[in-house]
Amino acid sequence: IVSLSNSEITLQSCVVTLSTTTPFLLFFLRYVNFIEISSNLQFFIDQICMEESLLQDLVETQILTKFIEDGNQVFGTCSTGIITFTSYLLGPIILDLIIPLNESRTRLLKYITEFSHDRTVYLDIVTFNFVFVATVGLLCIICTESLLTIFAHYLSGLFKITSYRLRKAVINLSKVNPLSQQVELNSLDFRQAVDIHNRAIVL
């Protein structure tokens, strides 16, 4: 933006400036939105604790545990990949600033963003801009989407438990006499399944 204000305004300079600032603005707005959502984090945690106390048998506990572990695995895999990539990309640059050597370290960023023509090395601004924005964006995604990923898998577990309870209630209902009191107990199972479904939708 500073370079745009200090130079002649052309279509090329506007495109370069907007291509850099617009993604950062979107990431910033996403981060602000995440901070607003995080104010309800305590409510979500309380709801999770309440749902865990209302689980009826071992199968429901296993279902919920499996979905939460899947969410943690997805988050861990993505985070490890992103951190490894950014460390390999930016690590040599940071080390050159902190612990400089007599010669520059091998930099992946140099091979990606530079090209040569007639023995003259040029910086590919478009590629550099893309790599820089993508790196910052991936780091922002780790911060903002981690809890949402785990919570989405948790909600999927609640819906799976709802399906399990409904299936269990239907099977039990098909085995009892329509005139017995067991029908009322099965009706209670249906209501409990609907209740957990409604609570999941509210979350």
Secondary structure, 3 states (H helix, E strand, C coil): CHHHHHCCCCHHHHHHHHHHHHHHHHHHHHHHHHHHHHCCHHHHHHHHHHHHHCCCCHHHHHHHHHHHHHHHHHHHHHHHHHHHHHHHHHHHHHHHHHCCCCCCCCCHHHHHHEEEECCEEEECHHHHHHHHHHHHHHHHHHHHHHHHHHHHHHHHHHHHHHHHHHHHHHHHHHHCCCCCCHHHHHHHHHHHHHHHHHHHHHC
